[in-house]
């Protein structure tokens, strides 16, 4: 009898639970995405809010050092990815991911096929710019020294102890500059060129920020070096209040074209939302916002770069580039050679 009563009670409770007094199912929490990026990606909060309003997806930006560090982190965590999307890998470091199935396939169309990275079709070009030697025009004017123009000029005695470059193993601008010298001087000449640069007082830092904040005379630290490896767009950052002149100049004959990519990280459970975010990055409005933040040029031809960037930091007419396949085949050897023969 006791068992029967318990059965009746349980059935009664079940009927109550199924009646109009049942609790409504809890609302599903908004889907979220983690975007891994380099530490220069200061994405506007209002655009993240706009994306959430359109899709219901909250985006969290997780900065992971320089572009080289970002690539290394993706490789080290490929079996347990830290995010859903990556932004900021460029054509100097993306070779580290080639063939490792770190970047997933995507339906997002490239805005410019000429900028695609061979070997990783899932990487979508988001912005582009140049890495060039930058010079402090004020320093050269005050010291009555002519600003150099070419790679070869940098070896002249008057430019001794005047240039700061970055370690190509830890810095994407540093890697771009090394690749530029390899392309310009060839396999047989680039190491000798670096040795001569070093003998002429070249300083090497680990990263761009170190050089700009400490060593460069036109940088935050007002240091003793009037030239540094930087970006072709940097002079747009040094424009006077009247918008008539920049205090720095990029040496256009030393430029290497840099392209930054975004991709869906393989293994994400939010593949559709991840692809939607990359499509969002390619819209003209967002492309223009990224250009203002990063001082890089849009890849979407419908987007416009800021006026200062167009006027004082345009893309160079002549640049050096090294094919992705060649970088993938030789990069590690080049880096070891640079470390042993240049740094010692």
SULTAQUI-V756879 format. One record per helix or strand of 3 or more residues. SS is the DSSP state (@ for helix, = for strand). FROM is the first residue (numbers start at 1). TO is the last residue. If there is no record, write none. Layout:
# SULTAQUI-V756879
ss-><SS;SS>
from-><FROM;FROM>
to-><TO;TO>
This chain:
# SULTAQUI-V756879
ss-><@;=;@;=;@;=;@;@;=;@;@;@;=;@;@;=;@;=;@;=;@;=;@;@;@;@>
from-><2;32;45;58;67;85;94;113;124;137;152;157;163;172;190;203;208;227;234;248;252;256;271;284;307;324>
to-><18;37;55;63;76;90;97;115;136;142;155;159;166;185;199;205;215;231;238;250;254;265;281;294;312;343>
